[in-house]
Amino acid sequence: MATQKADDFQPHPVKEQLPGVDFCMTSSPPWPEAIILGFQHFLVMLGTTVFIPILLVPIMGGGDVEKVEVIDTVLFVAGINTLLQTWFGTRLPVVMGASYAFIFPALSIAYSRRFSIFIDPHQRFRETMAAIQGALIIASFFQMILGFLGFVRIFGRYLSPLSSVPLVTLTGLGFFVLGFPLLANCIEVGLPAILLLLLLSQYASTMKLKIPVFERFAVLFSVAIVWVYAEILTAGGAYNHKSPSTQTSCRTDRSGLVRAAPWVRVPYPFQWGRPYFNAGDTFAIMAAALVAIIESIGVFIAASRYGSATPPPPSVLSRGIGWQGISTLLNGIFGSLTGSTASVENAGLLGLTRVGSRRVIQISAGFMFFFSILGKFGAILASIPLPIVAALYCVLYAYVASAGLGLLQFCNLNSFRSKFIIGFSLFMGLSVPQYFHDNLLTSGHGPLHTHQIWFNNIVLVIFSSAATVAIIVALFCDLTMGCGHSSTRRDSGRHWWGKFRKFDTDTRSEEFYSLPYNLNRHFPSV
């Protein structure tokens, strides 16, 4: 009998940088491939960009014209913010798009009684937009203070791989309601989309090709094929006698965006008038800004893994959040309804394509500018049925969640302390937001229902975020449980990330995160 090799039963080695990535964040595929990949990233971020204005604008009093203008504005500002983040922020390959965290405060402002006096819907839209813009502008300074003055750096130094696991995992899993529940609104379109995406990205990718076309461009192929299929169903009259909700989800000609979109329009600051400021609105938007910070940090960590980079030092995280504050300021100035956050779905696309190139993300910003200015072309893409987008989310959010689970390699999973912190924070991160959402659906408000609406909104926004609840629980337990034991630091994996606590301790940090044009000499990271 052959002797068993000594390393047959050895555990998989710990990897500070994720192996198997075809292009890391500092490298780039050939230009033709990079351009197609950039367009694919643009296509992925389009779902959130379209969904939020379509939800909020009608409640504010706007019609199809206002929807198109807001969507173009969100795209235009996202292009600016993405370039700023990849050039001067964390420098990670992340798209800075619209944030779902701002929906609750925006809805609260839109439903406010003070706007019921406006009979003209267009005037009501402009007044509501002015209130949201004012709150966003003030909230942006809150993010800039936390980032540029180093408060996020302090927070980052307390993060360990153990506490980062629930943060990153629920940054992806926390959006499960945008997955299959949205897909199932039109199962005959959504189900083929997800099956085709799985077939191309996971099974056809085993074919030996010079360029892994199916794996790298699976999103483009899936969207194009199923979109044509949905067009055929619509043209064939499959939905003519269906319910209005089914027609809205399934038809490709129901959005009205193409008809309302101008051929050329450049968004500009204060295009809907001067903003005004309300203290209650501002506090609620500031709570959303805090949630956006937490979720962005989760995306930053996931993007660093899929970009095959080392863990981002706390100073880099702090710098990125400071620039996120500038992004939210631009959102307020231009009037894009929500603040800015790092796109979860685009971070998942880095994992799906195995291309974590910074240049590809910057190219995607060019497509954001192009389609925001040439509105007709952007409106055509924006008319993709939402169940197709939801099919993409089922895969892309899963990649971000798996990036969080991958951090378990740094932790001692034989420790009961580690088991409790991971399990308890994941459970509470899912359970608490579900409780708040159920209360909102059944009673029309959150569990806390005081006379101070702004305070109710703050509590609702913070505890409706799975990632925020998870990091609050995980960080508290990690810092207080067993803090006197000598093994606690190793169980949490802090010894693995110790060399990245300061920017200049590991030379790889400078390779991945140093500022361009030798700006590190004037703005050093510590």
Disulfide bonds with the S-S distance in Angstrom:
Cys186-Cys250 2.05
